[in-house]
Amino acid sequence: MNAKALLAEFRDAAFVSQVAGLRSTYYVLATKKNFILVTLSGPLAGNFNFVTRRAVDAVQRRFGGKKNLTSAEIKKKTRLDRFDVLRILYVLEAQKQATKKIAKPPGRGFLFVIKK
């Protein structure tokens, strides 16, 4: 993606919600084709990742209605890497299509419930 297209993508983005991860807060923005997850790492620094709407919709369709899902379980059943799965789950949570709870020890991370 070139710089002009990247700037246009951010210009067209609308704020959806913010989602708390284990170590970071993710700010979710939406465009026509993508979601953008922004993480701040300092007062004037941060990172962003794109998540396609197609990928979010596919996970919603395939795993909707399931409870206590981990990102590892979804990763095993798809071709996505674990970070892409987590980004998709955070987008679903920002859209109120998923909820998360912290796993009980000895488990780590989150358990997600995806709405149908």
C-alpha positions as CSV (number, residue, x, y, z in Angstrom):
1,M,0.0,0.0,0.0
2,N,1.5,3.3,-1.0
3,A,1.5,6.5,1.2
4,K,-1.5,8.1,-0.5
5,A,-3.7,5.1,-0.2
6,L,-2.7,4.7,3.4
7,L,-3.6,8.3,4.2
8,A,-6.9,7.9,2.4
9,E,-7.7,4.8,4.4
10,F,-7.1,6.7,7.7
11,R,-9.0,9.7,6.4
12,D,-12.1,7.6,5.7
13,A,-11.9,5.7,9.0
14,A,-14.6,6.1,11.6
15,F,-14.0,5.3,15.3
16,V,-15.7,2.1,16.4
17,S,-14.6,1.4,20.0
18,Q,-11.6,0.7,22.2
19,V,-10.8,-2.8,23.5
20,A,-8.5,-3.7,26.3
21,G,-5.9,-6.5,25.8
22,L,-3.6,-8.0,28.3
23,R,-0.9,-5.3,27.8
24,S,-2.4,-2.7,25.5
25,T,-5.5,-0.9,24.6
26,Y,-6.6,-1.2,21.0
27,Y,-8.5,1.6,19.2
28,V,-10.6,0.1,16.4
29,L,-11.4,2.2,13.4
30,A,-13.6,1.1,10.4
31,T,-13.4,1.8,6.7
32,K,-15.4,0.3,3.8
33,K,-12.9,-2.6,3.3
34,N,-10.9,-2.8,6.5
35,F,-10.7,-2.3,10.2
36,I,-7.7,-0.6,11.6
37,L,-6.4,-1.5,15.1
38,V,-4.2,1.3,16.6
39,T,-2.0,0.7,19.6
40,L,-0.2,3.5,21.4
41,S,3.2,2.7,22.7
42,G,4.1,6.2,23.9
43,P,2.8,9.7,24.0
44,L,3.7,10.3,20.3
45,A,4.3,6.7,19.1
46,G,2.2,3.7,18.2
47,N,1.4,0.9,15.7
48,F,-1.4,0.0,13.5
49,N,-2.7,-3.1,11.8
50,F,-5.2,-3.7,9.1
51,V,-7.9,-6.4,9.4
52,T,-10.0,-7.1,6.3
53,R,-13.8,-7.1,6.8
54,R,-13.8,-10.4,4.9
55,A,-11.7,-12.1,7.5
56,V,-13.8,-10.7,10.3
57,D,-17.1,-11.8,8.6
58,A,-15.6,-15.3,7.9
59,V,-14.7,-15.9,11.6
60,Q,-18.1,-14.6,12.7
61,R,-19.9,-17.0,10.3
62,R,-17.7,-20.0,11.1
63,F,-17.5,-19.6,14.9
64,G,-20.6,-17.6,15.7
65,G,-22.6,-19.1,18.6
66,K,-19.6,-20.9,20.1
67,K,-18.5,-20.3,23.7
68,N,-15.1,-20.3,25.5
69,L,-13.1,-20.1,22.3
70,T,-9.4,-19.4,22.5
71,S,-7.3,-17.8,19.7
72,A,-5.4,-21.1,19.5
73,E,-8.5,-23.1,18.8
74,I,-9.5,-20.7,16.0
75,K,-5.9,-20.8,14.6
76,K,-6.0,-24.6,14.4
77,K,-9.1,-24.5,12.3
78,T,-8.1,-21.7,10.0
79,R,-5.0,-20.6,8.0
80,L,-4.6,-17.5,10.1
81,D,-1.6,-16.8,12.4
82,R,-2.3,-16.3,16.1
83,F,-1.9,-12.5,15.9
84,D,-4.4,-12.2,13.1
85,V,-6.9,-14.3,15.0
86,L,-6.5,-12.0,18.1
87,R,-6.9,-8.9,16.0
88,I,-10.1,-10.3,14.5
89,L,-11.4,-11.2,17.9
90,Y,-10.7,-7.7,19.2
91,V,-12.6,-6.2,16.2
92,L,-15.5,-8.5,17.0
93,E,-15.4,-7.4,20.6
94,A,-15.3,-3.7,19.5
95,Q,-18.4,-4.4,17.4
96,K,-20.2,-6.0,20.4
97,Q,-20.2,-9.3,18.4
98,A,-17.9,-11.1,20.9
99,T,-17.2,-10.9,24.6
100,K,-14.1,-12.0,26.5
101,K,-13.2,-13.2,29.9
102,I,-9.9,-13.9,31.5
103,A,-9.1,-17.7,31.6
104,K,-8.8,-19.3,35.0
105,P,-5.4,-20.6,36.1
106,P,-3.6,-22.6,35.0
107,G,-4.9,-21.3,31.7
108,R,-3.7,-18.0,30.3
109,G,-5.1,-15.3,28.1
110,F,-8.8,-14.8,27.2
111,L,-11.8,-17.0,26.4
112,F,-14.1,-15.5,23.8
113,V,-17.8,-16.0,23.2
114,I,-18.8,-15.1,19.6
115,K,-22.4,-14.1,18.9
116,K,-24.2,-15.9,16.1
